[in-house]
Amino acid sequence: MKLIFDIKLFLGMFVPFKLPNQNACVESGLECPLEKGKAYKYEASFPVLKIYPKLDVEVKYELKNSKKVDIICVLIPVKIV
């Protein structure tokens, strides 16, 4: 099973934010395949480069299955300083 980690920034519209590794089953703490009814702790990080502007933005954070169906989708307010 492959889980896809997908991030989009809301800048008036959703803009994709590509990561070097979008496979959420690798180096995330998840044990794939996921089992229904089992609790998981998912950890992820991504770089915030100095070239990024300082701003408040909402980040749409999605974890999708191999059919690109959302397993989880959250909108998180983020402040880049």
N, C-alpha and C positions, 0 to 999 in steps of 0.2 A: 504494500500500500504506500502510496506517496501522498503526502500532505503538502499543499502549496501555501506558503506564507506570502500574503499580498498586502502591500501598504499603498495607500493613496493619501495625498495631502489635499485638503480643501482650500483652494485659493480662488474662490468665486465659482469654481467647478473642481471636480476631483481630478487630480494629476497623479499619474503613477510614480512611485518612488521605487526604483529597482534596487535590489540587493544582490550581492555576489552569489549568495546561496539562498534560494527560495524554497528548498526542500526542508520542511519543518520537522522531518524525522531525523535530521542530522544535526548533532550538537545543540539540541534544544531541551533535553530532558524527557522528551516523549518516548514512549515505547510503542513502536508501530508494528503491527496494526493496532489501532485503538479498540478497546473493548467497551461495549455499551454498559453503562451503569458504573464504570470505574472512574475514580477521580484522578486527574492528572495535573501536574504543575509544569507549565510551559514557560521557558525562559528564552528571551531573545534580546539581542542588542544590535544596534547599527550605528555606523559612524556619523558624527555631526562635524562636518568639515568647517574650517575657518571661513571658507568662501560663502557659506550659507548666510543669508541675511538674517538680522535679528527681527523676529516677528512672533506673533501669536497665531497659531494655526490649529485646525482640527485634523487629526490623523485617523483615517479609517483603516482599521486593522482587521484583516480577514484571514481566516484559516480555512482552506478549501480542500475537499477531497479530490481524488484523481479525475472525477467527472466535473470538476470546477463548481461543485455545490458547496455553499457555506456550511461549515461546521460551527463556526463562531464568527460574529461580526460585531465590533465595538467601535464607537467613535470617541476618541480621547483628545481632550484639549492639551496642547503642547505649547510651551513657550521656549523659543530658541533665543538664548542670551549670549 
